[in-house]
Amino acid sequence: MYLPSRPPSLPVVSTFEGGIPDMVDDGVTGFLAPQHDVGALAGKPEELIRNPGMHQQMGCSGREKFEKEFTLEKFENRLTVILTGVAGK
């Protein structure tokens, strides 16, 4: 069985819910659809299937954003800054 050294770079398809819009740039790293709009949500994967270039570009953009903002190291650094600030008050 082949296991890639890192996960594939895939675009995200989700809704405008909670903090998701802070993580997914609509039209750049994936697609966001209005909540409870099943038709809009269902159409997004089809659009990606029909446009492999868009699929690949969004996946790469999402990977770049993840590595820039959401790695475990980034999380730990942000948490350290927050806890240090709280402890100092």
MMTF fields as JSON, N, C-alpha, C and O atoms, coordinates in Angstrom:
{
  "mmtfVersion": "1.0.0",
  "mmtfProducer": "UNKNOWN",
  "numBonds": 355,
  "numAtoms": 356,
  "numGroups": 89,
  "numChains": 1,
  "numModels": 1,
  "chainsPerModel": [1],
  "groupsPerChain": [89],
  "chainIdList": ["A"],
  "bondAtomList": [4, 2, 8, 6, 12, 10, 16, 14, 20, 18, 24, 22, 28, 26, 32, 30, 36, 34, 40, 38, 44, 42, 48, 46, 52, 50, 56, 54, 60, 58, 64, 62, 68, 66, 72, 70, 76, 74, 80, 78, 84, 82, 88, 86, 92, 90, 96, 94, 100, 98, 104, 102, 108, 106, 112, 110, 116, 114, 120, 118, 124, 122, 128, 126, 132, 130, 136, 134, 140, 138, 144, 142, 148, 146, 152, 150, 156, 154, 160, 158, 164, 162, 168, 166, 172, 170, 176, 174, 180, 178, 184, 182, 188, 186, 192, 190, 196, 194, 200, 198, 204, 202, 208, 206, 212, 210, 216, 214, 220, 218, 224, 222, 228, 226, 232, 230, 236, 234, 240, 238, 244, 242, 248, 246, 252, 250, 256, 254, 260, 258, 264, 262, 268, 266, 272, 270, 276, 274, 280, 278, 284, 282, 288, 286, 292, 290, 296, 294, 300, 298, 304, 302, 308, 306, 312, 310, 316, 314, 320, 318, 324, 322, 328, 326, 332, 330, 336, 334, 340, 338, 344, 342, 348, 346, 352, 350],
  "bondOrderList": [1, 1, 1, 1, 1, 1, 1, 1, 1, 1, 1, 1, 1, 1, 1, 1, 1, 1, 1, 1, 1, 1, 1, 1, 1, 1, 1, 1, 1, 1, 1, 1, 1, 1, 1, 1, 1, 1, 1, 1, 1, 1, 1, 1, 1, 1, 1, 1, 1, 1, 1, 1, 1, 1, 1, 1, 1, 1, 1, 1, 1, 1, 1, 1, 1, 1, 1, 1, 1, 1, 1, 1, 1, 1, 1, 1, 1, 1, 1, 1, 1, 1, 1, 1, 1, 1, 1, 1],
  "groupList": [{"groupName": "MET", "atomNameList": ["N", "CA", "C", "O"], "elementList": ["N", "C", "C", "O"], "formalChargeList": [0, 0, 0, 0], "bondAtomList": [1, 0, 2, 1, 3, 2], "bondOrderList": [1, 1, 2], "singleLetterCode": "M", "chemCompType": "L-PEPTIDE LINKING"}, {"groupName": "TYR", "atomNameList": ["N", "CA", "C", "O"], "elementList": ["N", "C", "C", "O"], "formalChargeList": [0, 0, 0, 0], "bondAtomList": [1, 0, 2, 1, 3, 2], "bondOrderList": [1, 1, 2], "singleLetterCode": "Y", "chemCompType": "L-PEPTIDE LINKING"}, {"groupName": "LEU", "atomNameList": ["N", "CA", "C", "O"], "elementList": ["N", "C", "C", "O"], "formalChargeList": [0, 0, 0, 0], "bondAtomList": [1, 0, 2, 1, 3, 2], "bondOrderList": [1, 1, 2], "singleLetterCode": "L", "chemCompType": "L-PEPTIDE LINKING"}, {"groupName": "PRO", "atomNameList": ["N", "CA", "C", "O"], "elementList": ["N", "C", "C", "O"], "formalChargeList": [0, 0, 0, 0], "bondAtomList": [1, 0, 2, 1, 3, 2], "bondOrderList": [1, 1, 2], "singleLetterCode": "P", "chemCompType": "L-PEPTIDE LINKING"}, {"groupName": "SER", "atomNameList": ["N", "CA", "C", "O"], "elementList": ["N", "C", "C", "O"], "formalChargeList": [0, 0, 0, 0], "bondAtomList": [1, 0, 2, 1, 3, 2], "bondOrderList": [1, 1, 2], "singleLetterCode": "S", "chemCompType": "L-PEPTIDE LINKING"}, {"groupName": "ARG", "atomNameList": ["N", "CA", "C", "O"], "elementList": ["N", "C", "C", "O"], "formalChargeList": [0, 0, 0, 0], "bondAtomList": [1, 0, 2, 1, 3, 2], "bondOrderList": [1, 1, 2], "singleLetterCode": "R", "chemCompType": "L-PEPTIDE LINKING"}, {"groupName": "VAL", "atomNameList": ["N", "CA", "C", "O"], "elementList": ["N", "C", "C", "O"], "formalChargeList": [0, 0, 0, 0], "bondAtomList": [1, 0, 2, 1, 3, 2], "bondOrderList": [1, 1, 2], "singleLetterCode": "V", "chemCompType": "L-PEPTIDE LINKING"}, {"groupName": "THR", "atomNameList": ["N", "CA", "C", "O"], "elementList": ["N", "C", "C", "O"], "formalChargeList": [0, 0, 0, 0], "bondAtomList": [1, 0, 2, 1, 3, 2], "bondOrderList": [1, 1, 2], "singleLetterCode": "T", "chemCompType": "L-PEPTIDE LINKING"}, {"groupName": "PHE", "atomNameList": ["N", "CA", "C", "O"], "elementList": ["N", "C", "C", "O"], "formalChargeList": [0, 0, 0, 0], "bondAtomList": [1, 0, 2, 1, 3, 2], "bondOrderList": [1, 1, 2], "singleLetterCode": "F", "chemCompType": "L-PEPTIDE LINKING"}, {"groupName": "GLU", "atomNameList": ["N", "CA", "C", "O"], "elementList": ["N", "C", "C", "O"], "formalChargeList": [0, 0, 0, 0], "bondAtomList": [1, 0, 2, 1, 3, 2], "bondOrderList": [1, 1, 2], "singleLetterCode": "E", "chemCompType": "L-PEPTIDE LINKING"}, {"groupName": "GLY", "atomNameList": ["N", "CA", "C", "O"], "elementList": ["N", "C", "C", "O"], "formalChargeList": [0, 0, 0, 0], "bondAtomList": [1, 0, 2, 1, 3, 2], "bondOrderList": [1, 1, 2], "singleLetterCode": "G", "chemCompType": "PEPTIDE LINKING"}, {"groupName": "ILE", "atomNameList": ["N", "CA", "C", "O"], "elementList": ["N", "C", "C", "O"], "formalChargeList": [0, 0, 0, 0], "bondAtomList": [1, 0, 2, 1, 3, 2], "bondOrderList": [1, 1, 2], "singleLetterCode": "I", "chemCompType": "L-PEPTIDE LINKING"}, {"groupName": "ASP", "atomNameList": ["N", "CA", "C", "O"], "elementList": ["N", "C", "C", "O"], "formalChargeList": [0, 0, 0, 0], "bondAtomList": [1, 0, 2, 1, 3, 2], "bondOrderList": [1, 1, 2], "singleLetterCode": "D", "chemCompType": "L-PEPTIDE LINKING"}, {"groupName": "ALA", "atomNameList": ["N", "CA", "C", "O"], "elementList": ["N", "C", "C", "O"], "formalChargeList": [0, 0, 0, 0], "bondAtomList": [1, 0, 2, 1, 3, 2], "bondOrderList": [1, 1, 2], "singleLetterCode": "A", "chemCompType": "L-PEPTIDE LINKING"}, {"groupName": "GLN", "atomNameList": ["N", "CA", "C", "O"], "elementList": ["N", "C", "C", "O"], "formalChargeList": [0, 0, 0, 0], "bondAtomList": [1, 0, 2, 1, 3, 2], "bondOrderList": [1, 1, 2], "singleLetterCode": "Q", "chemCompType": "L-PEPTIDE LINKING"}, {"groupName": "HIS", "atomNameList": ["N", "CA", "C", "O"], "elementList": ["N", "C", "C", "O"], "formalChargeList": [0, 0, 0, 0], "bondAtomList": [1, 0, 2, 1, 3, 2], "bondOrderList": [1, 1, 2], "singleLetterCode": "H", "chemCompType": "L-PEPTIDE LINKING"}, {"groupName": "LYS", "atomNameList": ["N", "CA", "C", "O"], "elementList": ["N", "C", "C", "O"], "formalChargeList": [0, 0, 0, 0], "bondAtomList": [1, 0, 2, 1, 3, 2], "bondOrderList": [1, 1, 2], "singleLetterCode": "K", "chemCompType": "L-PEPTIDE LINKING"}, {"groupName": "ASN", "atomNameList": ["N", "CA", "C", "O"], "elementList": ["N", "C", "C", "O"], "formalChargeList": [0, 0, 0, 0], "bondAtomList": [1, 0, 2, 1, 3, 2], "bondOrderList": [1, 1, 2], "singleLetterCode": "N", "chemCompType": "L-PEPTIDE LINKING"}, {"groupName": "CYS", "atomNameList": ["N", "CA", "C", "O"], "elementList": ["N", "C", "C", "O"], "formalChargeList": [0, 0, 0, 0], "bondAtomList": [1, 0, 2, 1, 3, 2], "bondOrderList": [1, 1, 2], "singleLetterCode": "C", "chemCompType": "L-PEPTIDE LINKING"}],
  "groupTypeList": [0, 1, 2, 3, 4, 5, 3, 3, 4, 2, 3, 6, 6, 4, 7, 8, 9, 10, 10, 11, 3, 12, 0, 6, 12, 12, 10, 6, 7, 10, 8, 2, 13, 3, 14, 15, 12, 6, 10, 13, 2, 13, 10, 16, 3, 9, 9, 2, 11, 5, 17, 3, 10, 0, 15, 14, 14, 0, 10, 18, 4, 10, 5, 9, 16, 8, 9, 16, 9, 8, 7, 2, 9, 16, 8, 9, 17, 5, 2, 7, 6, 11, 2, 7, 10, 6, 13, 10, 16],
  "groupIdList": [1, 2, 3, 4, 5, 6, 7, 8, 9, 10, 11, 12, 13, 14, 15, 16, 17, 18, 19, 20, 21, 22, 23, 24, 25, 26, 27, 28, 29, 30, 31, 32, 33, 34, 35, 36, 37, 38, 39, 40, 41, 42, 43, 44, 45, 46, 47, 48, 49, 50, 51, 52, 53, 54, 55, 56, 57, 58, 59, 60, 61, 62, 63, 64, 65, 66, 67, 68, 69, 70, 71, 72, 73, 74, 75, 76, 77, 78, 79, 80, 81, 82, 83, 84, 85, 86, 87, 88, 89],
  "secStructList": [7, 7, 7, 7, 1, 1, 7, 7, 7, 7, 7, 3, 3, 3, 3, 1, 7, 6, 6, 2, 2, 2, 2, 7, 7, 5, 6, 6, 6, 3, 3, 3, 3, 7, 6, 6, 7, 2, 2, 2, 2, 2, 2, 2, 2, 2, 2, 2, 2, 2, 7, 2, 2, 2, 2, 2, 2, 2, 2, 2, 2, 2, 2, 2, 2, 2, 2, 2, 2, 7, 1, 2, 2, 2, 2, 2, 2, 2, 2, 2, 2, 2, 2, 2, 2, 2, 2, 6, 7],
  "xCoordList": [0.849, 0.0, 0.892, 1.844, 0.573, 1.324, 0.803, -0.399, 1.689, 1.335, 2.18, 3.402, 1.557, 2.338, 3.012, 2.555, 4.107, 4.843, 4.041, 4.246, 3.151, 2.257, 0.896, 0.801, -0.146, -1.494, -1.645, -0.923, -2.586, -2.81, -3.33, -3.93, -3.095, -3.576, -4.943, -5.054, -5.963, -7.334, -8.069, -7.845, -8.943, -9.773, -10.834, -11.178, -11.336, -12.362, -13.716, -13.823, -14.732, -16.112, -16.873, -16.987, -17.393, -18.066, -19.092, -19.415, -19.594, -20.563, -19.973, -18.963, -20.638, -20.275, -20.775, -21.846, -20.018, -20.415, -19.279, -18.139, -19.577, -18.576, -17.295, -17.318, -16.166, -14.856, -14.365, -13.246, -15.18, -14.74, -14.329, -13.306, -15.073, -14.64, -13.283, -12.641, -12.85, -11.516, -10.425, -9.268, -10.791, -9.817, -9.867, -8.851, -11.032, -11.205, -11.488, -12.441, -10.66, -10.87, -11.747, -11.296, -13.001, -13.968, -13.466, -13.136, -13.416, -12.956, -11.445, -10.938, -10.714, -9.247, -8.725, -7.982, -9.116, -8.674, -9.789, -9.603, -10.928, -12.078, -13.333, -13.278, -14.452, -15.74, -16.521, -16.496, -17.213, -18.136, -19.525, -19.69, -20.504, -21.891, -22.699, -22.337, -23.789, -24.646, -25.183, -25.433, -25.351, -25.921, -27.318, -28.066, -27.65, -28.98, -29.302, -30.449, -28.306, -28.523, -27.9, -26.771, -28.652, -28.155, -27.752, -26.752, -28.503, -28.191, -26.848, -26.063, -26.585, -25.307, -24.152, -23.112, -24.338, -23.289, -23.027, -21.872, -24.072, -23.931, -23.257, -22.585, -23.424, -22.846, -21.349, -20.696, -20.788, -19.361, -18.44, -17.509, -18.655, -17.795, -17.885, -16.883, -19.082, -19.239, -18.396, -17.762, -18.388, -17.581, -16.098, -15.379, -15.646, -14.245, -13.928, -12.846, -14.848, -14.641, -14.549, -13.73, -15.373, -15.396, -14.187, -13.883, -13.505, -12.372, -11.162, -10.898, -10.423, -9.292, -8.208, -7.539, -8.037, -7.049, -7.408, -6.545, -8.691, -9.172, -8.992, -8.55, -9.338, -9.194, -7.753, -7.505, -6.817, -5.397, -4.929, -4.215, -5.322, -4.888, -5.429, -4.698, -6.705, -7.294, -6.638, -6.396, -6.352, -5.682, -4.311, -3.942, -3.557, -2.217, -2.315, -1.519, -3.288, -3.472, -3.856, -3.393, -4.696, -5.084, -3.908, -3.758, -3.077, -1.877, -0.953, -0.442, -0.739, 0.11, -0.448, 0.296, -1.763, -2.379, -2.231, -1.921, -2.453, -2.301, -0.888, -0.703, 0.109, 1.496, 1.898, 2.758, 1.292, 1.602, 0.911, 1.471, -0.308, -1.119, -1.578, -1.907, -1.612, -2.335, -1.555, -2.166, -0.252, 0.502, 0.494, 0.137, 0.882, 0.961, 1.928, 1.665, 3.037, 4.019, 3.402, 3.619, 2.645, 1.982, 0.978, 0.906, 0.206, -0.762, -0.065, -0.491, 1.01, 1.733, 2.312, 2.265, 2.854, 3.409, 2.329, 2.532, 1.184, 0.086, -0.417, -0.682, -0.546, -1.015, -0.024, -0.433, 1.262, 2.283, 2.181, 2.256, 2.014, 1.872, 0.637, 0.707, -0.47, -1.7, -1.515, -1.834, -0.997, -0.83, 0.194, 0.019, 1.242, 2.234, 1.61, 1.866, 0.795, 0.108, -0.867, -0.948, -1.6, -2.557, -1.827, -2.237, -0.747, 0.012, 0.685, 0.909, 1.007, 1.668, 0.723, 1.168, -0.575, -1.545, -1.961, -2.765],
  "yCoordList": [-1.179, 0.0, 1.238, 1.328, 2.198, 3.441, 4.446, 4.703, 5.006, 6.069, 7.285, 7.237, 8.387, 9.572, 10.154, 9.955, 10.875, 11.459, 12.566, 12.857, 13.176, 14.173, 14.044, 13.58, 14.445, 14.283, 15.083, 16.056, 14.673, 15.433, 16.829, 17.056, 17.736, 19.109, 19.209, 19.239, 19.259, 19.25, 20.529, 21.073, 21.019, 22.162, 21.741, 20.564, 22.713, 22.482, 22.897, 23.898, 22.129, 22.516, 22.461, 21.404, 23.613, 23.69, 24.817, 25.35, 25.166, 26.259, 27.389, 27.224, 28.539, 29.672, 29.386, 29.854, 28.635, 28.197, 28.465, 28.077, 29.117, 29.338, 29.951, 30.967, 29.318, 29.826, 29.348, 29.668, 28.592, 28.046, 29.152, 28.999, 30.257, 31.308, 31.929, 32.542, 31.78, 32.254, 31.322, 31.723, 30.093, 29.107, 28.868, 28.53, 29.039, 28.764, 30.08, 30.786, 30.399, 31.588, 31.182, 30.487, 31.624, 31.236, 31.614, 32.77, 30.624, 30.833, 30.782, 30.87, 30.639, 30.597, 29.248, 28.564, 28.874, 27.599, 26.56, 25.426, 26.954, 26.071, 26.881, 28.038, 26.269, 26.931, 26.901, 25.916, 27.996, 28.067, 28.354, 29.186, 27.67, 27.854, 28.329, 28.051, 29.042, 29.457, 28.243, 27.188, 28.416, 27.342, 27.0, 27.876, 25.737, 25.223, 25.362, 25.161, 25.702, 25.792, 24.555, 24.592, 23.472, 22.188, 22.258, 21.658, 22.968, 23.084, 23.753, 23.291, 24.844, 25.547, 24.663, 24.6, 23.992, 23.12, 21.945, 21.594, 21.343, 20.175, 20.533, 19.689, 21.753, 22.153, 22.392, 22.365, 22.627, 22.959, 21.793, 21.999, 20.588, 19.476, 19.23, 18.912, 19.376, 19.192, 20.208, 19.864, 21.452, 22.488, 22.123, 22.333, 21.58, 21.168, 19.984, 19.924, 19.052, 17.888, 18.334, 17.818, 19.275, 19.756, 20.636, 20.853, 21.139, 22.032, 21.552, 22.081, 20.565, 20.018, 21.06, 20.964, 22.044, 23.088, 23.892, 24.207, 24.222, 24.949, 24.078, 24.552, 22.813, 21.86, 21.847, 21.932, 21.741, 21.681, 23.009, 23.012, 24.138, 25.443, 25.704, 26.16, 25.416, 25.626, 24.716, 25.13, 23.485, 22.57, 23.079, 23.025, 23.571, 24.114, 25.361, 25.54, 26.223, 27.431, 27.072, 27.701, 26.067, 25.612, 25.033, 25.29, 24.256, 23.687, 24.817, 24.776, 25.823, 26.956, 27.679, 28.021, 27.91, 28.597, 27.766, 28.3, 26.46, 25.579, 25.659, 25.837, 25.528, 25.53, 26.884, 26.953, 27.95, 29.294, 29.609, 30.314, 29.086, 29.529, 28.458, 28.792, 27.182, 26.216, 24.968, 23.985, 24.976, 23.804, 23.716, 24.679, 22.579, 22.408, 23.416, 23.964, 23.662, 24.64, 26.04, 26.744, 26.447, 27.761, 27.828, 28.831, 26.761, 26.708, 26.84, 27.622, 26.072, 26.12, 27.5, 27.987, 28.136, 29.48, 30.484, 31.299, 30.425, 31.339, 31.096, 32.042, 29.837, 29.503, 29.989, 30.501, 29.836, 30.312, 31.821, 32.312, 32.545, 34.009, 34.378, 35.266, 33.713, 33.996, 33.695, 34.524, 32.505, 32.115, 32.988, 33.317, 33.358, 34.263, 35.606, 36.191, 36.099, 37.369, 37.314, 38.254, 36.241, 36.082, 35.934, 36.519, 35.157, 34.932, 36.211, 36.383, 37.099, 38.341, 39.383, 40.383, 39.155, 40.167, 39.897, 40.643],
  "zCoordList": [0.0, 0.0, 0.0, 0.775, -0.882, -0.98, 0.037, 0.1, 0.821, 1.751, 1.414, 1.557, 0.964, 0.62, 1.858, 2.984, 1.63, 2.753, 3.415, 4.594, 2.689, 3.278, 2.616, 1.479, 3.306, 2.747, 1.456, 1.239, 0.595, -0.637, -0.313, 0.737, -1.213, -1.057, -1.71, -2.936, -0.903, -1.408, -1.035, 0.047, -1.91, -1.544, -0.53, -0.419, 0.193, 1.209, 0.64, -0.069, 0.955, 0.642, 1.958, 2.58, 2.376, 3.672, 3.634, 2.572, 4.813, 4.931, 5.773, 6.458, 5.698, 6.537, 7.954, 8.341, 8.711, 10.053, 11.024, 10.769, 12.121, 13.166, 12.637, 11.943, 12.974, 12.594, 11.232, 10.834, 10.518, 9.231, 8.255, 7.587, 8.137, 7.214, 7.579, 6.726, 8.811, 9.191, 8.677, 8.551, 8.383, 7.928, 6.424, 5.816, 5.826, 4.404, 3.686, 4.016, 2.71, 1.888, 0.705, -0.205, 0.73, -0.289, -1.679, -1.944, -2.554, -3.909, -4.072, -5.19, -2.954, -3.008, -2.507, -3.211, -1.292, -0.727, -0.74, -0.297, -1.243, -1.32, -1.541, -1.957, -1.262, -1.437, -0.136, 0.603, 0.129, 1.254, 0.701, -0.192, 1.23, 0.807, 2.012, 3.156, 1.754, 2.865, 3.62, 3.038, 4.912, 5.726, 5.216, 4.781, 5.276, 4.919, 3.425, 3.024, 2.6, 1.156, 0.511, 0.021, 0.523, 0.053, -1.42, -1.814, -2.217, -3.63, -3.879, -4.707, -3.162, -3.313, -2.855, -3.51, -1.744, -1.214, -2.152, -2.396, -2.673, -3.548, -4.873, -5.466, -5.339, -6.607, -6.564, -7.607, -5.383, -5.281, -5.655, -6.432, -5.141, -5.577, -7.078, -7.72, -7.638, -9.083, -9.847, -10.844, -9.384, -10.03, -9.997, -10.975, -8.872, -8.764, -9.668, -10.252, -9.789, -10.661, -12.114, -12.875, -12.491, -13.873, -14.213, -15.387, -13.188, -13.427, -12.627, -11.548, -13.128, -12.384, -12.068, -11.04, -12.943, -12.677, -11.439, -10.62, -11.308, -10.129, -8.886, -7.84, -9.018, -7.914, -7.414, -6.211, -8.332, -7.961, -7.363, -6.36, -7.964, -7.459, -6.06, -5.181, -5.857, -4.528, -3.498, -2.364, -3.885, -2.971, -2.57, -1.397, -3.537, -3.246, -2.374, -1.453, -2.662, -1.846, -0.42, 0.532, -0.275, 1.057, 1.823, 3.017, 1.15, 1.782, 2.252, 3.371, 1.4, 1.774, 3.0, 3.919, 3.005, 4.149, 5.415, 6.48, 5.3, 6.455, 7.016, 8.219, 6.142, 6.605, 7.176, 8.053, 6.692, 7.178, 8.51, 9.349, 8.702, 9.833, 10.818, 11.956, 10.425, 11.24, 11.649, 12.069, 11.543, 11.976, 13.498, 14.177, 14.024, 15.468, 16.072, 17.143, 15.401, 15.893, 15.984, 16.97, 14.978, 14.999, 16.149, 16.86, 16.328, 17.419, 18.771, 19.621, 18.966, 20.234, 20.491, 21.621, 19.468, 19.63, 20.023, 20.923, 19.348, 19.688, 21.104, 21.845, 21.475, 22.816, 23.869, 24.911, 23.613, 24.545, 24.737, 25.864, 23.654, 23.741, 24.574, 25.424, 24.336, 25.082, 26.565, 27.416, 26.872, 28.274, 28.988, 30.161, 28.302, 28.9, 29.199, 30.251, 28.288, 28.517, 29.667, 30.457, 29.774, 30.878, 32.203, 33.206, 32.216, 33.452, 33.931, 35.129, 33.012, 33.38, 33.958, 34.521, 33.822, 34.31, 35.699, 36.258]
}
